[in-house]
């Protein structure tokens, strides 16, 4: 069986693990469900752009759903990198 590996920062994994625990399931089940939802949205014309932007942004920023308290902006006292509010909040 083919395998996909997802490498997460601790702040990302901790958030996924806590979410899964609250649902009485596993982080793997949460990741599979997320992939399933994404694959079911393939008709969305904005999806390729969103995937590209999300993939590029992950190199420098933690996602909004992560435990980002340890991120550089929190301890350096800088403003958020995002110039506009997230469309996901």
PyMOL Python script that loads the backbone (N, CA, C, O; Angstrom):
from pymol import cmd

cmd.read_pdbstr("""\
ATOM      1  N   UNK A   1       0.845  -1.173   0.000  1.00  0.00           N
ATOM      2  CA  UNK A   1       0.000   0.000   0.000  1.00  0.00           C
ATOM      3  C   UNK A   1       0.897   1.246   0.000  1.00  0.00           C
ATOM      4  O   UNK A   1       1.828   1.326   0.802  1.00  0.00           O
ATOM      5  N   UNK A   2       0.637   2.211  -0.878  1.00  0.00           N
ATOM      6  CA  UNK A   2       1.403   3.459  -0.882  1.00  0.00           C
ATOM      7  C   UNK A   2       1.208   4.226   0.425  1.00  0.00           C
ATOM      8  O   UNK A   2       0.180   4.092   1.088  1.00  0.00           O
ATOM      9  N   UNK A   3       2.190   5.016   0.776  1.00  0.00           N
ATOM     10  CA  UNK A   3       2.153   5.777   2.027  1.00  0.00           C
ATOM     11  C   UNK A   3       2.438   7.239   1.748  1.00  0.00           C
ATOM     12  O   UNK A   3       3.324   7.575   0.962  1.00  0.00           O
ATOM     13  N   UNK A   4       1.677   8.105   2.399  1.00  0.00           N
ATOM     14  CA  UNK A   4       1.947   9.546   2.400  1.00  0.00           C
ATOM     15  C   UNK A   4       2.419   9.915   3.794  1.00  0.00           C
ATOM     16  O   UNK A   4       1.838   9.479   4.787  1.00  0.00           O
ATOM     17  N   UNK A   5       3.464  10.712   3.870  1.00  0.00           N
ATOM     18  CA  UNK A   5       3.937  11.205   5.159  1.00  0.00           C
ATOM     19  C   UNK A   5       3.739  12.706   5.200  1.00  0.00           C
ATOM     20  O   UNK A   5       4.059  13.416   4.246  1.00  0.00           O
ATOM     21  N   UNK A   6       3.210  13.176   6.307  1.00  0.00           N
ATOM     22  CA  UNK A   6       3.017  14.606   6.504  1.00  0.00           C
ATOM     23  C   UNK A   6       3.937  15.024   7.645  1.00  0.00           C
ATOM     24  O   UNK A   6       3.822  14.513   8.759  1.00  0.00           O
ATOM     25  N   UNK A   7       4.829  15.932   7.372  1.00  0.00           N
ATOM     26  CA  UNK A   7       5.752  16.424   8.394  1.00  0.00           C
ATOM     27  C   UNK A   7       5.168  17.689   8.992  1.00  0.00           C
ATOM     28  O   UNK A   7       4.980  18.685   8.292  1.00  0.00           O
ATOM     29  N   UNK A   8       4.882  17.652  10.281  1.00  0.00           N
ATOM     30  CA  UNK A   8       4.283  18.785  10.978  1.00  0.00           C
ATOM     31  C   UNK A   8       5.230  19.321  12.039  1.00  0.00           C
ATOM     32  O   UNK A   8       6.006  18.577  12.639  1.00  0.00           O
ATOM     33  N   UNK A   9       5.150  20.616  12.253  1.00  0.00           N
ATOM     34  CA  UNK A   9       5.831  21.224  13.390  1.00  0.00           C
ATOM     35  C   UNK A   9       5.105  20.766  14.652  1.00  0.00           C
ATOM     36  O   UNK A   9       3.957  20.327  14.582  1.00  0.00           O
ATOM     37  N   UNK A  10       5.763  20.864  15.797  1.00  0.00           N
ATOM     38  CA  UNK A  10       5.121  20.450  17.042  1.00  0.00           C
ATOM     39  C   UNK A  10       3.826  21.223  17.288  1.00  0.00           C
ATOM     40  O   UNK A  10       2.834  20.648  17.735  1.00  0.00           O
ATOM     41  N   UNK A  11       3.836  22.516  16.998  1.00  0.00           N
ATOM     42  CA  UNK A  11       2.639  23.337  17.210  1.00  0.00           C
ATOM     43  C   UNK A  11       1.481  22.881  16.343  1.00  0.00           C
ATOM     44  O   UNK A  11       0.322  23.006  16.740  1.00  0.00           O
ATOM     45  N   UNK A  12       1.779  22.353  15.160  1.00  0.00           N
ATOM     46  CA  UNK A  12       0.730  21.836  14.275  1.00  0.00           C
ATOM     47  C   UNK A  12       0.237  20.483  14.777  1.00  0.00           C
ATOM     48  O   UNK A  12      -0.966  20.248  14.897  1.00  0.00           O
ATOM     49  N   UNK A  13       1.189  19.599  15.069  1.00  0.00           N
ATOM     50  CA  UNK A  13       0.804  18.251  15.507  1.00  0.00           C
ATOM     51  C   UNK A  13       0.025  18.298  16.823  1.00  0.00           C
ATOM     52  O   UNK A  13      -0.965  17.584  16.983  1.00  0.00           O
ATOM     53  N   UNK A  14       0.464  19.127  17.756  1.00  0.00           N
ATOM     54  CA  UNK A  14      -0.233  19.215  19.042  1.00  0.00           C
ATOM     55  C   UNK A  14      -1.687  19.632  18.860  1.00  0.00           C
ATOM     56  O   UNK A  14      -2.577  19.101  19.524  1.00  0.00           O
ATOM     57  N   UNK A  15      -1.927  20.586  17.959  1.00  0.00           N
ATOM     58  CA  UNK A  15      -3.299  21.035  17.701  1.00  0.00           C
ATOM     59  C   UNK A  15      -4.132  19.915  17.072  1.00  0.00           C
ATOM     60  O   UNK A  15      -5.293  19.726  17.434  1.00  0.00           O
ATOM     61  N   UNK A  16      -3.543  19.177  16.133  1.00  0.00           N
ATOM     62  CA  UNK A  16      -4.261  18.068  15.486  1.00  0.00           C
ATOM     63  C   UNK A  16      -4.526  16.962  16.504  1.00  0.00           C
ATOM     64  O   UNK A  16      -5.625  16.410  16.554  1.00  0.00           O
ATOM     65  N   UNK A  17      -3.530  16.644  17.304  1.00  0.00           N
ATOM     66  CA  UNK A  17      -3.693  15.585  18.301  1.00  0.00           C
ATOM     67  C   UNK A  17      -4.779  15.944  19.324  1.00  0.00           C
ATOM     68  O   UNK A  17      -5.589  15.095  19.696  1.00  0.00           O
ATOM     69  N   UNK A  18      -4.791  17.192  19.771  1.00  0.00           N
ATOM     70  CA  UNK A  18      -5.805  17.645  20.729  1.00  0.00           C
ATOM     71  C   UNK A  18      -7.201  17.595  20.111  1.00  0.00           C
ATOM     72  O   UNK A  18      -8.164  17.186  20.759  1.00  0.00           O
ATOM     73  N   UNK A  19      -7.297  18.014  18.854  1.00  0.00           N
ATOM     74  CA  UNK A  19      -8.579  17.973  18.148  1.00  0.00           C
ATOM     75  C   UNK A  19      -9.066  16.534  18.012  1.00  0.00           C
ATOM     76  O   UNK A  19     -10.232  16.238  18.275  1.00  0.00           O
ATOM     77  N   UNK A  20      -8.172  15.648  17.602  1.00  0.00           N
ATOM     78  CA  UNK A  20      -8.525  14.227  17.438  1.00  0.00           C
ATOM     79  C   UNK A  20      -8.944  13.626  18.769  1.00  0.00           C
ATOM     80  O   UNK A  20      -9.923  12.884  18.838  1.00  0.00           O
ATOM     81  N   UNK A  21      -8.212  13.941  19.817  1.00  0.00           N
ATOM     82  CA  UNK A  21      -8.532  13.412  21.139  1.00  0.00           C
ATOM     83  C   UNK A  21      -9.922  13.867  21.576  1.00  0.00           C
ATOM     84  O   UNK A  21     -10.680  13.092  22.159  1.00  0.00           O
ATOM     85  N   UNK A  22     -10.249  15.118  21.294  1.00  0.00           N
ATOM     86  CA  UNK A  22     -11.573  15.635  21.630  1.00  0.00           C
ATOM     87  C   UNK A  22     -12.686  14.929  20.882  1.00  0.00           C
ATOM     88  O   UNK A  22     -13.828  14.903  21.341  1.00  0.00           O
ATOM     89  N   UNK A  23     -12.361  14.358  19.736  1.00  0.00           N
ATOM     90  CA  UNK A  23     -13.332  13.611  18.933  1.00  0.00           C
ATOM     91  C   UNK A  23     -13.239  12.107  19.173  1.00  0.00           C
ATOM     92  O   UNK A  23     -13.943  11.314  18.548  1.00  0.00           O
ATOM     93  N   UNK A  24     -12.348  11.737  20.099  1.00  0.00           N
ATOM     94  CA  UNK A  24     -12.115  10.326  20.419  1.00  0.00           C
ATOM     95  C   UNK A  24     -11.676   9.531  19.190  1.00  0.00           C
ATOM     96  O   UNK A  24     -12.182   8.443  18.916  1.00  0.00           O
ATOM     97  N   UNK A  25     -10.722  10.107  18.458  1.00  0.00           N
ATOM     98  CA  UNK A  25     -10.183   9.453  17.269  1.00  0.00           C
ATOM     99  C   UNK A  25      -8.676   9.706  17.222  1.00  0.00           C
ATOM    100  O   UNK A  25      -8.097  10.153  18.213  1.00  0.00           O
ATOM    101  N   UNK A  26      -8.045   9.432  16.110  1.00  0.00           N
ATOM    102  CA  UNK A  26      -6.600   9.568  15.971  1.00  0.00           C
ATOM    103  C   UNK A  26      -6.237  10.742  15.051  1.00  0.00           C
ATOM    104  O   UNK A  26      -7.055  11.164  14.233  1.00  0.00           O
ATOM    105  N   UNK A  27      -5.020  11.263  15.183  1.00  0.00           N
ATOM    106  CA  UNK A  27      -4.572  12.299  14.251  1.00  0.00           C
ATOM    107  C   UNK A  27      -4.594  11.806  12.801  1.00  0.00           C
ATOM    108  O   UNK A  27      -4.883  12.579  11.888  1.00  0.00           O
ATOM    109  N   UNK A  28      -4.294  10.535  12.592  1.00  0.00           N
ATOM    110  CA  UNK A  28      -4.327   9.975  11.229  1.00  0.00           C
ATOM    111  C   UNK A  28      -5.731  10.035  10.643  1.00  0.00           C
ATOM    112  O   UNK A  28      -5.899  10.313   9.455  1.00  0.00           O
ATOM    113  N   UNK A  29      -6.750   9.771  11.479  1.00  0.00           N
ATOM    114  CA  UNK A  29      -8.132   9.837  11.009  1.00  0.00           C
ATOM    115  C   UNK A  29      -8.509  11.269  10.645  1.00  0.00           C
ATOM    116  O   UNK A  29      -9.219  11.497   9.666  1.00  0.00           O
ATOM    117  N   UNK A  30      -8.034  12.230  11.429  1.00  0.00           N
ATOM    118  CA  UNK A  30      -8.304  13.645  11.139  1.00  0.00           C
ATOM    119  C   UNK A  30      -7.647  14.034   9.813  1.00  0.00           C
ATOM    120  O   UNK A  30      -8.270  14.691   8.980  1.00  0.00           O
ATOM    121  N   UNK A  31      -6.383  13.625   9.618  1.00  0.00           N
ATOM    122  CA  UNK A  31      -5.674  13.948   8.377  1.00  0.00           C
ATOM    123  C   UNK A  31      -6.364  13.314   7.174  1.00  0.00           C
ATOM    124  O   UNK A  31      -6.480  13.948   6.125  1.00  0.00           O
ATOM    125  N   UNK A  32      -6.819  12.079   7.310  1.00  0.00           N
ATOM    126  CA  UNK A  32      -7.492  11.406   6.198  1.00  0.00           C
ATOM    127  C   UNK A  32      -8.807  12.110   5.870  1.00  0.00           C
ATOM    128  O   UNK A  32      -9.146  12.292   4.701  1.00  0.00           O
ATOM    129  N   UNK A  33      -9.543  12.505   6.907  1.00  0.00           N
ATOM    130  CA  UNK A  33     -10.806  13.218   6.686  1.00  0.00           C
ATOM    131  C   UNK A  33     -10.551  14.549   5.982  1.00  0.00           C
ATOM    132  O   UNK A  33     -11.301  14.932   5.084  1.00  0.00           O
ATOM    133  N   UNK A  34      -9.485  15.258   6.393  1.00  0.00           N
ATOM    134  CA  UNK A  34      -9.152  16.536   5.760  1.00  0.00           C
ATOM    135  C   UNK A  34      -8.828  16.338   4.284  1.00  0.00           C
ATOM    136  O   UNK A  34      -9.280  17.106   3.434  1.00  0.00           O
ATOM    137  N   UNK A  35      -8.043  15.304   3.982  1.00  0.00           N
ATOM    138  CA  UNK A  35      -7.712  15.010   2.588  1.00  0.00           C
ATOM    139  C   UNK A  35      -8.970  14.634   1.812  1.00  0.00           C
ATOM    140  O   UNK A  35      -9.138  15.053   0.667  1.00  0.00           O
ATOM    141  N   UNK A  36      -9.849  13.853   2.418  1.00  0.00           N
ATOM    142  CA  UNK A  36     -11.102  13.468   1.765  1.00  0.00           C
ATOM    143  C   UNK A  36     -11.940  14.697   1.425  1.00  0.00           C
ATOM    144  O   UNK A  36     -12.468  14.805   0.319  1.00  0.00           O
ATOM    145  N   UNK A  37     -12.062  15.627   2.378  1.00  0.00           N
ATOM    146  CA  UNK A  37     -12.846  16.844   2.128  1.00  0.00           C
ATOM    147  C   UNK A  37     -12.235  17.667   1.001  1.00  0.00           C
ATOM    148  O   UNK A  37     -12.955  18.209   0.162  1.00  0.00           O
ATOM    149  N   UNK A  38     -10.915  17.759   0.982  1.00  0.00           N
ATOM    150  CA  UNK A  38     -10.233  18.507  -0.073  1.00  0.00           C
ATOM    151  C   UNK A  38     -10.468  17.855  -1.434  1.00  0.00           C
ATOM    152  O   UNK A  38     -10.765  18.544  -2.411  1.00  0.00           O
ATOM    153  N   UNK A  39     -10.339  16.559  -1.499  1.00  0.00           N
ATOM    154  CA  UNK A  39     -10.517  15.847  -2.772  1.00  0.00           C
ATOM    155  C   UNK A  39     -11.960  15.953  -3.280  1.00  0.00           C
ATOM    156  O   UNK A  39     -12.194  15.938  -4.489  1.00  0.00           O
ATOM    157  N   UNK A  40     -12.911  16.060  -2.373  1.00  0.00           N
ATOM    158  CA  UNK A  40     -14.309  16.214  -2.784  1.00  0.00           C
ATOM    159  C   UNK A  40     -14.614  17.628  -3.287  1.00  0.00           C
ATOM    160  O   UNK A  40     -15.687  17.875  -3.837  1.00  0.00           O
ATOM    161  N   UNK A  41     -13.669  18.553  -3.099  1.00  0.00           N
ATOM    162  CA  UNK A  41     -13.849  19.945  -3.519  1.00  0.00           C
ATOM    163  C   UNK A  41     -13.064  20.255  -4.792  1.00  0.00           C
ATOM    164  O   UNK A  41     -12.769  21.419  -5.062  1.00  0.00           O
ATOM    165  N   UNK A  42     -12.725  19.241  -5.572  1.00  0.00           N
ATOM    166  CA  UNK A  42     -11.887  19.448  -6.759  1.00  0.00           C
ATOM    167  C   UNK A  42     -12.547  20.333  -7.815  1.00  0.00           C
ATOM    168  O   UNK A  42     -11.857  20.875  -8.678  1.00  0.00           O
ATOM    169  N   UNK A  43     -13.849  20.484  -7.761  1.00  0.00           N
ATOM    170  CA  UNK A  43     -14.545  21.339  -8.738  1.00  0.00           C
ATOM    171  C   UNK A  43     -14.354  22.825  -8.439  1.00  0.00           C
ATOM    172  O   UNK A  43     -14.673  23.667  -9.278  1.00  0.00           O
ATOM    173  N   UNK A  44     -13.841  23.153  -7.260  1.00  0.00           N
ATOM    174  CA  UNK A  44     -13.647  24.535  -6.842  1.00  0.00           C
ATOM    175  C   UNK A  44     -12.531  25.162  -7.693  1.00  0.00           C
ATOM    176  O   UNK A  44     -11.388  24.712  -7.617  1.00  0.00           O
ATOM    177  N   UNK A  45     -12.838  26.195  -8.505  1.00  0.00           N
ATOM    178  CA  UNK A  45     -11.822  26.774  -9.388  1.00  0.00           C
ATOM    179  C   UNK A  45     -10.679  27.470  -8.646  1.00  0.00           C
ATOM    180  O   UNK A  45      -9.598  27.635  -9.211  1.00  0.00           O
ATOM    181  N   UNK A  46     -10.891  27.874  -7.411  1.00  0.00           N
ATOM    182  CA  UNK A  46      -9.843  28.546  -6.657  1.00  0.00           C
ATOM    183  C   UNK A  46      -8.925  27.593  -5.898  1.00  0.00           C
ATOM    184  O   UNK A  46      -7.964  28.022  -5.259  1.00  0.00           O
ATOM    185  N   UNK A  47      -9.223  26.314  -5.970  1.00  0.00           N
ATOM    186  CA  UNK A  47      -8.460  25.338  -5.191  1.00  0.00           C
ATOM    187  C   UNK A  47      -6.983  25.243  -5.570  1.00  0.00           C
ATOM    188  O   UNK A  47      -6.139  25.211  -4.674  1.00  0.00           O
ATOM    189  N   UNK A  48      -6.633  25.195  -6.860  1.00  0.00           N
ATOM    190  CA  UNK A  48      -5.201  25.119  -7.190  1.00  0.00           C
ATOM    191  C   UNK A  48      -4.396  26.285  -6.615  1.00  0.00           C
ATOM    192  O   UNK A  48      -3.286  26.090  -6.121  1.00  0.00           O
ATOM    193  N   UNK A  49      -4.948  27.484  -6.679  1.00  0.00           N
ATOM    194  CA  UNK A  49      -4.274  28.661  -6.126  1.00  0.00           C
ATOM    195  C   UNK A  49      -4.144  28.553  -4.606  1.00  0.00           C
ATOM    196  O   UNK A  49      -3.093  28.858  -4.042  1.00  0.00           O
ATOM    197  N   UNK A  50      -5.214  28.118  -3.954  1.00  0.00           N
ATOM    198  CA  UNK A  50      -5.185  27.981  -2.494  1.00  0.00           C
ATOM    199  C   UNK A  50      -4.147  26.942  -2.052  1.00  0.00           C
ATOM    200  O   UNK A  50      -3.430  27.153  -1.073  1.00  0.00           O
ATOM    201  N   UNK A  51      -4.074  25.838  -2.768  1.00  0.00           N
ATOM    202  CA  UNK A  51      -3.083  24.804  -2.442  1.00  0.00           C
ATOM    203  C   UNK A  51      -1.674  25.357  -2.610  1.00  0.00           C
ATOM    204  O   UNK A  51      -0.817  25.154  -1.749  1.00  0.00           O
ATOM    205  N   UNK A  52      -1.433  26.052  -3.710  1.00  0.00           N
ATOM    206  CA  UNK A  52      -0.107  26.616  -3.965  1.00  0.00           C
ATOM    207  C   UNK A  52       0.273  27.635  -2.888  1.00  0.00           C
ATOM    208  O   UNK A  52       1.401  27.627  -2.397  1.00  0.00           O
ATOM    209  N   UNK A  53      -0.657  28.503  -2.525  1.00  0.00           N
ATOM    210  CA  UNK A  53      -0.374  29.523  -1.508  1.00  0.00           C
ATOM    211  C   UNK A  53      -0.154  28.900  -0.135  1.00  0.00           C
ATOM    212  O   UNK A  53       0.745  29.309   0.601  1.00  0.00           O
ATOM    213  N   UNK A  54      -0.969  27.919   0.205  1.00  0.00           N
ATOM    214  CA  UNK A  54      -0.829  27.252   1.504  1.00  0.00           C
ATOM    215  C   UNK A  54       0.509  26.536   1.591  1.00  0.00           C
ATOM    216  O   UNK A  54       1.193  26.607   2.613  1.00  0.00           O
ATOM    217  N   UNK A  55       0.881  25.849   0.521  1.00  0.00           N
ATOM    218  CA  UNK A  55       2.150  25.123   0.517  1.00  0.00           C
ATOM    219  C   UNK A  55       3.329  26.083   0.633  1.00  0.00           C
ATOM    220  O   UNK A  55       4.277  25.812   1.371  1.00  0.00           O
ATOM    221  N   UNK A  56       3.279  27.189  -0.080  1.00  0.00           N
ATOM    222  CA  UNK A  56       4.372  28.161  -0.035  1.00  0.00           C
ATOM    223  C   UNK A  56       4.438  28.837   1.342  1.00  0.00           C
ATOM    224  O   UNK A  56       5.526  29.046   1.880  1.00  0.00           O
ATOM    225  N   UNK A  57       3.287  29.174   1.902  1.00  0.00           N
ATOM    226  CA  UNK A  57       3.251  29.884   3.183  1.00  0.00           C
ATOM    227  C   UNK A  57       3.727  29.019   4.338  1.00  0.00           C
ATOM    228  O   UNK A  57       4.227  29.546   5.332  1.00  0.00           O
ATOM    229  N   UNK A  58       3.586  27.717   4.232  1.00  0.00           N
ATOM    230  CA  UNK A  58       3.950  26.856   5.365  1.00  0.00           C
ATOM    231  C   UNK A  58       5.443  26.867   5.662  1.00  0.00           C
ATOM    232  O   UNK A  58       5.873  26.451   6.738  1.00  0.00           O
ATOM    233  N   UNK A  59       6.224  27.341   4.714  1.00  0.00           N
ATOM    234  CA  UNK A  59       7.675  27.394   4.926  1.00  0.00           C
ATOM    235  C   UNK A  59       8.074  28.478   5.926  1.00  0.00           C
ATOM    236  O   UNK A  59       9.120  28.384   6.568  1.00  0.00           O
ATOM    237  N   UNK A  60       7.238  29.502   6.053  1.00  0.00           N
ATOM    238  CA  UNK A  60       7.584  30.636   6.911  1.00  0.00           C
ATOM    239  C   UNK A  60       6.600  30.895   8.040  1.00  0.00           C
ATOM    240  O   UNK A  60       6.947  31.561   9.015  1.00  0.00           O
ATOM    241  N   UNK A  61       5.391  30.389   7.929  1.00  0.00           N
ATOM    242  CA  UNK A  61       4.359  30.682   8.925  1.00  0.00           C
ATOM    243  C   UNK A  61       3.633  29.414   9.331  1.00  0.00           C
ATOM    244  O   UNK A  61       3.422  28.513   8.519  1.00  0.00           O
ATOM    245  N   UNK A  62       3.252  29.357  10.602  1.00  0.00           N
ATOM    246  CA  UNK A  62       2.395  28.270  11.052  1.00  0.00           C
ATOM    247  C   UNK A  62       0.964  28.593  10.646  1.00  0.00           C
ATOM    248  O   UNK A  62       0.598  29.765  10.561  1.00  0.00           O
ATOM    249  N   UNK A  63       0.146  27.568  10.395  1.00  0.00           N
ATOM    250  CA  UNK A  63      -1.257  27.836  10.039  1.00  0.00           C
ATOM    251  C   UNK A  63      -2.026  28.411  11.223  1.00  0.00           C
ATOM    252  O   UNK A  63      -1.607  28.278  12.373  1.00  0.00           O
ATOM    253  N   UNK A  64      -3.150  29.047  10.931  1.00  0.00           N
ATOM    254  CA  UNK A  64      -3.950  29.688  11.974  1.00  0.00           C
ATOM    255  C   UNK A  64      -4.473  28.692  13.003  1.00  0.00           C
ATOM    256  O   UNK A  64      -4.729  29.070  14.146  1.00  0.00           O
ATOM    257  N   UNK A  65      -4.635  27.436  12.623  1.00  0.00           N
ATOM    258  CA  UNK A  65      -5.180  26.440  13.543  1.00  0.00           C
ATOM    259  C   UNK A  65      -4.114  25.820  14.441  1.00  0.00           C
ATOM    260  O   UNK A  65      -4.445  25.039  15.332  1.00  0.00           O
ATOM    261  N   UNK A  66      -2.871  26.144  14.231  1.00  0.00           N
ATOM    262  CA  UNK A  66      -1.801  25.553  15.033  1.00  0.00           C
ATOM    263  C   UNK A  66      -1.657  26.264  16.381  1.00  0.00           C
ATOM    264  O   UNK A  66      -2.216  27.338  16.605  1.00  0.00           O
ATOM    265  N   UNK A  67      -0.895  25.632  17.261  1.00  0.00           N
ATOM    266  CA  UNK A  67      -0.535  26.256  18.528  1.00  0.00           C
ATOM    267  C   UNK A  67       0.629  27.190  18.234  1.00  0.00           C
ATOM    268  O   UNK A  67       1.786  26.830  18.455  1.00  0.00           O
ATOM    269  N   UNK A  68       0.337  28.363  17.748  1.00  0.00           N
ATOM    270  CA  UNK A  68       1.390  29.252  17.253  1.00  0.00           C
ATOM    271  C   UNK A  68       1.940  30.191  18.313  1.00  0.00           C
ATOM    272  O   UNK A  68       2.619  31.161  17.977  1.00  0.00           O
ATOM    273  N   UNK A  69       1.665  29.929  19.577  1.00  0.00           N
ATOM    274  CA  UNK A  69       2.148  30.813  20.636  1.00  0.00           C
ATOM    275  C   UNK A  69       3.669  30.906  20.639  1.00  0.00           C
ATOM    276  O   UNK A  69       4.225  31.913  21.077  1.00  0.00           O
ATOM    277  N   UNK A  70       4.340  29.880  20.161  1.00  0.00           N
ATOM    278  CA  UNK A  70       5.792  29.902  20.136  1.00  0.00           C
ATOM    279  C   UNK A  70       6.363  30.492  18.868  1.00  0.00           C
ATOM    280  O   UNK A  70       7.579  30.479  18.674  1.00  0.00           O
ATOM    281  N   UNK A  71       5.509  31.011  17.998  1.00  0.00           N
ATOM    282  CA  UNK A  71       5.969  31.588  16.749  1.00  0.00           C
ATOM    283  C   UNK A  71       6.795  32.842  16.965  1.00  0.00           C
ATOM    284  O   UNK A  71       6.718  33.446  18.035  1.00  0.00           O
ATOM    285  N   UNK A  72       7.572  33.246  15.991  1.00  0.00           N
ATOM    286  CA  UNK A  72       8.476  34.383  16.156  1.00  0.00           C
ATOM    287  C   UNK A  72       7.768  35.694  16.446  1.00  0.00           C
ATOM    288  O   UNK A  72       8.313  36.539  17.155  1.00  0.00           O
ATOM    289  N   UNK A  73       6.568  35.885  15.917  1.00  0.00           N
ATOM    290  CA  UNK A  73       5.903  37.163  16.123  1.00  0.00           C
ATOM    291  C   UNK A  73       5.504  37.348  17.580  1.00  0.00           C
ATOM    292  O   UNK A  73       5.508  38.471  18.086  1.00  0.00           O
ATOM    293  N   UNK A  74       5.162  36.263  18.256  1.00  0.00           N
ATOM    294  CA  UNK A  74       4.771  36.356  19.655  1.00  0.00           C
ATOM    295  C   UNK A  74       5.911  36.796  20.545  1.00  0.00           C
ATOM    296  O   UNK A  74       5.715  37.636  21.424  1.00  0.00           O
ATOM    297  N   UNK A  75       7.087  36.259  20.343  1.00  0.00           N
ATOM    298  CA  UNK A  75       8.178  36.605  21.238  1.00  0.00           C
ATOM    299  C   UNK A  75       9.030  37.762  20.741  1.00  0.00           C
ATOM    300  O   UNK A  75       9.815  38.313  21.513  1.00  0.00           O
ATOM    301  N   UNK A  76       8.902  38.142  19.495  1.00  0.00           N
ATOM    302  CA  UNK A  76       9.643  39.298  19.006  1.00  0.00           C
ATOM    303  C   UNK A  76       8.814  40.569  19.089  1.00  0.00           C
ATOM    304  O   UNK A  76       9.323  41.665  18.850  1.00  0.00           O
ATOM    305  N   UNK A  77       7.538  40.425  19.428  1.00  0.00           N
ATOM    306  CA  UNK A  77       6.681  41.588  19.554  1.00  0.00           C
ATOM    307  C   UNK A  77       6.337  42.223  18.228  1.00  0.00           C
ATOM    308  O   UNK A  77       6.003  43.407  18.176  1.00  0.00           O
ATOM    309  N   UNK A  78       6.410  41.457  17.153  1.00  0.00           N
ATOM    310  CA  UNK A  78       6.091  41.979  15.829  1.00  0.00           C
ATOM    311  C   UNK A  78       4.624  41.738  15.510  1.00  0.00           C
ATOM    312  O   UNK A  78       3.974  40.884  16.113  1.00  0.00           O
ATOM    313  N   UNK A  79       4.122  42.493  14.567  1.00  0.00           N
ATOM    314  CA  UNK A  79       2.754  42.303  14.101  1.00  0.00           C
ATOM    315  C   UNK A  79       2.680  41.029  13.275  1.00  0.00           C
ATOM    316  O   UNK A  79       3.704  40.507  12.833  1.00  0.00           O
ATOM    317  N   UNK A  80       1.469  40.532  13.069  1.00  0.00           N
ATOM    318  CA  UNK A  80       1.274  39.356  12.234  1.00  0.00           C
ATOM    319  C   UNK A  80       1.763  39.613  10.824  1.00  0.00           C
ATOM    320  O   UNK A  80       1.733  40.744  10.340  1.00  0.00           O
ATOM    321  N   UNK A  81       2.218  38.548  10.166  1.00  0.00           N
ATOM    322  CA  UNK A  81       2.719  38.658   8.795  1.00  0.00           C
ATOM    323  C   UNK A  81       1.596  38.935   7.805  1.00  0.00           C
ATOM    324  O   UNK A  81       1.810  39.579   6.778  1.00  0.00           O
ATOM    325  N   UNK A  82       0.411  38.452   8.113  1.00  0.00           N
ATOM    326  CA  UNK A  82      -0.700  38.580   7.180  1.00  0.00           C
ATOM    327  C   UNK A  82      -1.217  40.019   7.167  1.00  0.00           C
ATOM    328  O   UNK A  82      -1.563  40.548   8.224  1.00  0.00           O
ATOM    329  N   UNK A  83      -1.279  40.663   6.004  1.00  0.00           N
ATOM    330  CA  UNK A  83      -1.742  42.050   5.944  1.00  0.00           C
ATOM    331  C   UNK A  83      -3.253  42.188   6.078  1.00  0.00           C
ATOM    332  O   UNK A  83      -3.744  43.272   6.390  1.00  0.00           O
ATOM    333  N   UNK A  84      -4.000  41.110   5.848  1.00  0.00           N
ATOM    334  CA  UNK A  84      -5.452  41.152   5.942  1.00  0.00           C
ATOM    335  C   UNK A  84      -5.935  39.986   6.794  1.00  0.00           C
ATOM    336  O   UNK A  84      -5.239  38.977   6.917  1.00  0.00           O
ATOM    337  N   UNK A  85      -7.110  40.116   7.376  1.00  0.00           N
ATOM    338  CA  UNK A  85      -7.649  39.019   8.166  1.00  0.00           C
ATOM    339  C   UNK A  85      -7.827  37.756   7.316  1.00  0.00           C
ATOM    340  O   UNK A  85      -8.064  37.839   6.110  1.00  0.00           O
ATOM    341  N   UNK A  86      -7.714  36.616   7.942  1.00  0.00           N
ATOM    342  CA  UNK A  86      -7.892  35.346   7.252  1.00  0.00           C
ATOM    343  C   UNK A  86      -9.333  35.140   6.825  1.00  0.00           C
ATOM    344  O   UNK A  86     -10.252  35.500   7.560  1.00  0.00           O
ATOM    345  N   UNK A  87      -9.540  34.578   5.670  1.00  0.00           N
ATOM    346  CA  UNK A  87     -10.898  34.266   5.211  1.00  0.00           C
ATOM    347  C   UNK A  87     -11.473  33.072   5.957  1.00  0.00           C
ATOM    348  O   UNK A  87     -12.657  32.766   5.809  1.00  0.00           O
ATOM    349  N   UNK A  88     -10.644  32.383   6.768  1.00  0.00           N
ATOM    350  CA  UNK A  88     -11.096  31.199   7.480  1.00  0.00           C
ATOM    351  C   UNK A  88     -11.581  31.493   8.888  1.00  0.00           C
ATOM    352  O   UNK A  88     -12.088  30.597   9.562  1.00  0.00           O
ATOM    353  N   UNK A  89     -11.436  32.733   9.348  1.00  0.00           N
ATOM    354  CA  UNK A  89     -11.897  33.084  10.696  1.00  0.00           C
ATOM    355  C   UNK A  89     -13.236  33.759  10.642  1.00  0.00           C
ATOM    356  O   UNK A  89     -13.784  34.127  11.681  1.00  0.00           O
TER     357      UNK A  89
END
""", "prot")
cmd.dss("prot")
cmd.show_as("cartoon", "prot")
cmd.util.cbc("prot")
cmd.orient("prot")
